[in-house]
């Protein structure tokens, strides 16, 4: 049985962490499978939005598989830490918008996967946090870098150094997640959120994401130049012409990603 399942439905790629019996924890095999799936998504024109989700109803992911970790040598631990960081960076760099559908617990590496996504939607019962310092380690898959960029240095320091566990409502208040949803409406709302993105030009969506992600890591003038070049990529597209035609004809555009 695969630890990672990829399903594509109406331009949404659903990536499911399929280890419910282990609270969707990441062992080395799971990380390798996830790396391969993410790479396959990168150039798949049939996937315009990606949803990462956990199997079952208890956990999105509780992070590293501590049962496996106890059996590893120091060299193997370093291997795992390098791999998980590498995989989550690949998630962050996907050209498609990404959504973490947080259906339950999200701790450690599970929270870091969510932080590598563009958006985080959580059930109201979810509990989450970067809890690594309580295990005498630190977030090692991007948590110490992505969280302060998301919510600011002081708040990130508080959460990481205290290993604080947040309820979904607290995470929303901190600015960690995008929104909370009741469990009954959860999957429907995740899809509705993805559909609102899908209603727009696929190339424009990817170029806007590229411009934001790359521009935020540089000075304003360089960021404006990145934006200009990203805009230029949309000019010769069929979708741009279709949008103008649809506006003139007072109808919804039919974007093809060309």
C-alpha positions as CSV (number, residue, x, y, z in Angstrom):
1,X,0.0,0.0,0.0
2,X,1.3,3.4,-1.0
3,X,2.1,5.9,1.7
4,X,1.3,8.8,-0.6
5,X,-1.7,8.8,-2.9
6,X,-2.2,11.3,-5.7
7,X,-5.7,11.8,-7.2
8,X,-6.6,14.4,-9.8
9,X,-10.2,15.7,-10.1
10,X,-11.2,18.7,-12.2
11,X,-7.7,20.2,-12.2
12,X,-7.2,19.7,-8.4
13,X,-4.4,17.4,-7.4
14,X,-5.2,15.7,-4.0
15,X,-2.1,14.5,-2.3
16,X,-3.0,12.2,0.6
17,X,-0.6,11.2,3.4
18,X,-1.8,7.6,3.7
19,X,-0.5,6.4,7.1
20,X,-3.5,7.0,9.3
21,X,-2.4,4.2,11.6
22,X,0.7,6.2,12.4
23,X,-1.1,9.6,12.5
24,X,0.4,10.2,9.0
25,X,3.9,10.5,10.4
26,X,6.8,10.8,8.0
27,X,9.2,7.9,7.9
28,X,12.0,7.8,5.3
29,X,10.0,5.8,2.7
30,X,7.1,8.2,3.0
31,X,9.4,11.2,2.4
32,X,10.9,9.5,-0.7
33,X,7.4,8.8,-2.1
34,X,6.3,12.3,-1.4
35,X,9.3,13.7,-3.2
36,X,8.5,11.7,-6.3
37,X,4.8,12.7,-6.2
38,X,5.6,16.4,-5.8
39,X,8.1,16.2,-8.7
40,X,5.4,14.6,-10.9
41,X,3.0,17.4,-10.1
42,X,5.4,20.2,-11.1
43,X,5.0,19.7,-14.8
44,X,1.5,18.2,-14.9
45,X,-0.8,20.6,-16.9
46,X,-3.9,18.7,-15.6
47,X,-3.1,19.9,-12.0
48,X,-3.7,23.6,-11.4
49,X,-4.2,23.6,-7.6
50,X,-2.7,21.1,-5.2
51,X,-4.4,20.0,-1.9
52,X,-2.3,18.2,0.7
53,X,-4.4,16.2,3.2
54,X,-4.0,13.5,5.8
55,X,-5.9,10.2,5.7
56,X,-8.4,9.5,8.5
57,X,-9.9,12.1,10.8
58,X,-7.4,12.4,13.6
59,X,-4.3,13.9,12.0
60,X,-3.0,15.9,9.1
61,X,0.5,14.7,10.2
62,X,2.2,14.5,13.5
63,X,5.6,15.0,11.9
64,X,8.6,12.7,12.0
65,X,7.9,9.0,12.8
66,X,9.4,8.8,16.3
67,X,9.2,5.0,16.4
68,X,11.4,4.9,13.3
69,X,13.6,7.7,14.7
70,X,14.5,5.7,17.8
71,X,16.0,3.0,15.6
72,X,18.1,5.3,13.4
73,X,21.8,6.0,13.7
74,X,22.9,9.7,13.9
75,X,23.9,9.5,10.2
76,X,20.4,8.2,9.3
77,X,18.8,11.0,11.3
78,X,20.8,13.5,9.4
79,X,19.6,11.8,6.2
80,X,16.0,12.1,7.2
81,X,16.3,15.7,8.3
82,X,17.9,16.6,5.0
83,X,15.3,14.8,3.0
84,X,12.3,16.3,4.8
85,X,13.7,19.8,4.3
86,X,14.4,19.1,0.7
87,X,10.9,17.8,0.0
88,X,9.1,20.6,1.8
89,X,11.2,23.2,-0.2
90,X,10.0,21.4,-3.3
91,X,6.4,21.8,-2.1
92,X,7.0,25.5,-1.5
93,X,8.4,25.9,-5.0
94,X,5.6,24.2,-6.9
95,X,4.3,26.6,-9.6
96,X,0.7,25.6,-8.7
97,X,-1.1,27.2,-5.6
98,X,-1.0,24.8,-2.7
99,X,-3.5,24.2,0.1
100,X,-2.9,22.3,3.4
101,X,-6.2,20.8,4.3
102,X,-5.6,20.3,8.0
103,X,-8.1,17.7,9.2
104,X,-6.6,17.1,12.7
105,X,-3.3,17.2,14.5
106,X,-0.4,18.9,12.8
107,X,2.8,18.9,14.8
108,X,6.5,19.2,14.0
109,X,7.1,18.2,10.4
110,X,3.4,18.0,9.8
111,X,3.1,21.7,10.7
112,X,6.1,22.5,8.6
113,X,4.5,20.8,5.6
114,X,1.5,23.1,6.1
115,X,3.8,26.1,6.4
116,X,5.4,25.2,3.0
117,X,1.9,25.4,1.4
118,X,0.4,28.7,0.3
119,X,-2.8,28.4,2.3
120,X,-3.8,26.5,5.4
121,X,-7.5,25.5,6.0
122,X,-8.2,23.7,9.3
123,X,-11.1,21.9,10.9
124,X,-12.1,23.7,14.1
125,X,-11.0,20.7,16.2
126,X,-7.5,20.8,14.8
127,X,-4.5,21.2,17.2
128,X,-1.1,22.3,15.8
129,X,2.3,23.6,16.6
130,X,6.0,23.4,16.1
131,X,6.7,21.3,19.2
132,X,10.3,20.2,18.5
133,X,12.0,22.0,21.3
134,X,10.0,19.8,23.8
135,X,11.9,16.9,22.2
136,X,15.2,18.7,22.6
137,X,15.5,19.5,18.9
138,X,14.4,22.4,16.7
139,X,12.1,22.6,13.7
140,X,14.4,21.4,10.9
141,X,12.2,21.4,7.8
142,X,11.8,25.1,7.4
143,X,9.8,26.0,10.5
144,X,12.3,28.4,12.0
145,X,12.3,30.3,8.7
146,X,8.8,30.1,7.3
147,X,6.9,30.8,10.5
148,X,8.6,34.2,11.3
149,X,8.1,35.2,7.7
150,X,4.4,34.4,8.0
151,X,3.6,35.9,11.4
152,X,6.6,37.9,12.5
153,X,9.7,37.2,14.5
154,X,8.4,37.7,18.0
155,X,5.3,35.6,17.6
156,X,7.3,32.8,15.9
157,X,9.9,32.9,18.7
158,X,7.1,32.6,21.3
159,X,5.5,29.6,19.6
160,X,8.7,27.7,18.8
161,X,10.6,28.3,22.1
162,X,7.6,27.4,24.2
163,X,6.6,24.5,21.9
164,X,3.0,25.9,22.3
165,X,0.2,23.8,20.9
166,X,-2.5,26.0,19.2
167,X,-6.1,25.3,18.8
168,X,-7.4,26.2,15.3
169,X,-9.0,29.4,16.6
170,X,-5.7,30.4,18.3
171,X,-3.8,29.6,15.1
172,X,-6.2,31.8,13.2
173,X,-5.6,34.7,15.6
174,X,-1.9,34.3,15.3
175,X,-2.2,34.4,11.5
176,X,-0.8,30.9,11.1
177,X,-3.8,29.5,9.2
178,X,-6.1,31.0,6.5
179,X,-9.4,29.9,7.9
180,X,-11.2,27.4,10.1
181,X,-14.1,25.2,9.0
182,X,-16.6,22.8,10.7
183,X,-15.7,19.2,10.0
184,X,-19.0,18.5,8.1
185,X,-18.2,21.3,5.7
186,X,-14.5,20.9,5.6
187,X,-13.9,19.0,2.3
188,X,-16.5,21.1,0.6
189,X,-15.0,24.4,1.7
190,X,-11.5,23.2,0.7
191,X,-12.8,22.4,-2.8
192,X,-14.7,25.7,-2.9
193,X,-11.5,27.6,-2.0
194,X,-9.6,25.8,-4.8
195,X,-12.4,26.4,-7.2
196,X,-12.2,30.2,-6.6
197,X,-8.6,30.0,-7.7
198,X,-9.4,27.7,-10.7
199,X,-11.9,30.3,-12.0
200,X,-9.0,32.5,-13.0
201,X,-6.3,32.2,-15.7
202,X,-4.0,29.3,-15.0
203,X,-0.9,30.9,-16.4
204,X,-1.7,34.2,-14.6
205,X,-2.2,32.3,-11.3
206,X,1.2,30.7,-11.6
207,X,3.0,33.9,-12.6
208,X,1.3,35.8,-9.8
209,X,2.5,33.2,-7.3
210,X,6.0,33.3,-8.8
211,X,6.1,37.1,-8.6
212,X,5.0,37.2,-5.0
213,X,7.2,34.4,-3.7
214,X,10.3,35.6,-5.5
215,X,9.7,39.3,-5.0
216,X,9.2,39.0,-1.2
217,X,12.8,37.7,-0.9
218,X,14.3,40.8,-2.4
219,X,14.2,44.6,-2.4
220,X,11.3,46.5,-3.8
221,X,12.9,47.5,-7.1
222,X,14.0,44.0,-7.9
223,X,10.6,42.7,-6.9
224,X,8.9,45.2,-9.3
225,X,11.2,43.9,-12.1
226,X,10.2,40.3,-11.3
227,X,6.6,41.4,-11.5
228,X,7.1,43.1,-14.8
229,X,8.7,40.0,-16.4
230,X,6.0,37.8,-14.9
231,X,3.3,40.0,-16.4
232,X,5.0,39.9,-19.8
233,X,4.7,36.1,-19.9
234,X,0.9,36.5,-19.7
235,X,0.6,38.9,-22.7
236,X,1.0,36.5,-25.6
237,X,-1.3,33.8,-24.1
238,X,-4.6,32.6,-25.6
239,X,-6.2,33.0,-22.1
240,X,-5.6,36.7,-22.1
241,X,-7.3,37.1,-25.4
242,X,-10.1,34.8,-24.3
243,X,-10.6,36.9,-21.1
244,X,-11.1,40.1,-23.2
245,X,-13.4,38.3,-25.6
246,X,-15.5,36.9,-22.7
247,X,-15.7,40.4,-21.1
248,X,-17.0,41.9,-24.4
249,X,-19.6,39.1,-24.8
250,X,-20.6,39.2,-21.1
251,X,-19.9,35.6,-20.4
252,X,-17.5,33.6,-18.2
253,X,-14.1,32.9,-19.9
254,X,-13.0,29.4,-20.8
255,X,-9.4,29.3,-19.9
256,X,-7.2,26.6,-21.3
257,X,-3.9,27.4,-19.7
258,X,-2.4,28.4,-23.1
